[in-house]
Amino acid sequence: MRVYLTGADGMLGTALTDAVRTGPSTQDWLLHGVSRADFDIADRRAVLDSVAAFAPDVVVHAAAHAIVDDCETDPRLAMRVNVAGTHNVAHACRRSGARLVYLSSDYVFDGATPPEGGYRETDTPSPLSVYGLTKLAGERISQTVPAHLLVRTSWLFGGSDERTDTVLATVRGAARGAAVELIDDQFSCPTYTVDLAAALVFLLARGTTGTVHAANTGSASWYQVAQVALATRHDTPTLLPVPLADRPFLGTRPRDSALNTDLLASLGHPMPHWTDAVTRFCRELGTVRT
């Protein structure tokens, strides 16, 4: 299988690249990853030429402007990357006949009255922020590709940048002896990029189309996630719960946007619980003390 990956240098792109290149079931796959260093995703000609040159069977579109408050301060950039960029990728897929796998977000839901068990694939989106609106627009554009898969996920961790990885920032902040403040009344599904990459490999291999939610199971606040991460370290730093209303966010966050992943499990790929995922990530950071 020839896999073309946008956002290859991002948190998820890095994990998916590793999964494809080292997985026992993907040894005959050929992955070509591109990032902002290669071209501007909003440059239609660059996107069309790059995709055509590789001639992929499937395009995984993971590139996005995903910093929620930055999308509020610069909505034109959010539209350029998340909407125009997705339009270009979808056009390239239609021209080449490639499948399109589009990575979307729990932020397409408003989180006001979440259904029991979390949002399902059939629930109606209602985004609250510019980021959520642009991701929903990307979903609609992706659906114009005959063979498409929308994969909604949430609250990614597993990267190397404290600015975009709350779990990493918590662990390193605690190691520096800093007090850690985290929201305790906003909930979703913390998702390890390694586990999401494994789910994507599974979905790619079986040729799944439609919409699938892929996130670690269970719902938590970032404060609860931090408690598990720091317990894994056997550390007891100052951990301060703060309400969502007290944070000066520009973009409105959904109060409870947990995703239901029963469909993915029914396809044959149940996701690990978030507590297991956080523990594994902390151990892989070398943060467990014996």
Residue, then its C-alpha position, 0 to 999 in steps of 0.5 A: m500500500r502506498v500511503y501519502l501523509t500530510g503533517a508528517d512532522g506533527m505529533l500524530g504524523t511522527a507516531l504514524t510514520d513510526a508505526v508504518r515503518t516498524g510494524p510487522s503488518t506494514q512491511d510492504w507499505l510505502l509511506h511518503g510523509v510531507s510537512r510545512a517544510d516541503f510546501d504550503i498545504a494551501d498551495r493547490r498546485a504544490v499539493l496536486d503535483s506532490v500527490a500525483a508524483f507519489a501516486p498513493d493508494v491512500v492519503v492520510h491528511a493529518a496536517a492542521h492548524a490545531i492551536v485553538d486560541d491561535c485559530e481565534t486570533d488568526p481565523r484567516l490562517a485557520m481557514r487557509v490551513n484547515v479548510a483551503g488545505t483540506h480542499n486541495v488534498a481532497h481535490a488531489c484525491r479525486r484526481s488520483g482516485a486515492r482514498l482520503v483519511y481525514l483526521s478530525s476532532d472532538y471539538v466539532f461537538d459543543g459538549a453541552t449535553p453529551p450523550e451517555g457513553g460519549y458522542r457517537e459517529t451519528d451525533t450532530p456536530s455543533p462546534l463552538s470555536v473557530y478551530g472546531l468550525t474549520k475542522l467540521a468544514g474539513e469533514r464536509i470537504s473530505q466527504t466529496v471524495p468517493a472513498h473517504l474516512l473521517v477519523r475523529t479523535s481527542w486530546l492527543f499526547g505523546g509528543s516532544d513539545e511541551r507547548t502542545d502536549t499537556v501530559l509532557a508539560t505536566v511531567r516535566g513541570a513537576a520534575r522542575g519542582a513547579a506547581v502544576e495548574l490544570i483544569d478539573d471540570q472539562f472532560s474528554c478522552p485523552t489519547y496517546t498518539v501511539d494508540l491512535a496510530a495503531a488504530l489508523v494502521f488497522l483502519l487503513a489495512r481494512g479499507t474502512t470508509g465513513t466516520v469512525h471515532a478513535a480515542n483511548t477509552g474513558s473520560a477524564s479532565w486534564y487534572q485527573v490525567a495529571q494525577v495518574a501521570l504523577a502517580t506513575r512517577h511516584d512524585t507528589p508535586t503541588l497539583l492545583p485544580v482550576p475551573l475552565a471558567d478561570r482560564p483566559f482562553l479565547g476559543t470556547r472549549p466544549r465542557d464534555s466532548a468524550l467520544n464513544t469508540d464502540l464502532l471501532a471496537s466492533l470492527g475489531h480494534p478496541m482501544p486501551h483505556w486512557t489510564d493505561a495509555v498515560t502510564r505507558f507514555c510516562r514509562e517510555l519517557g523514562t520517568v518511572r522511579t523504582 
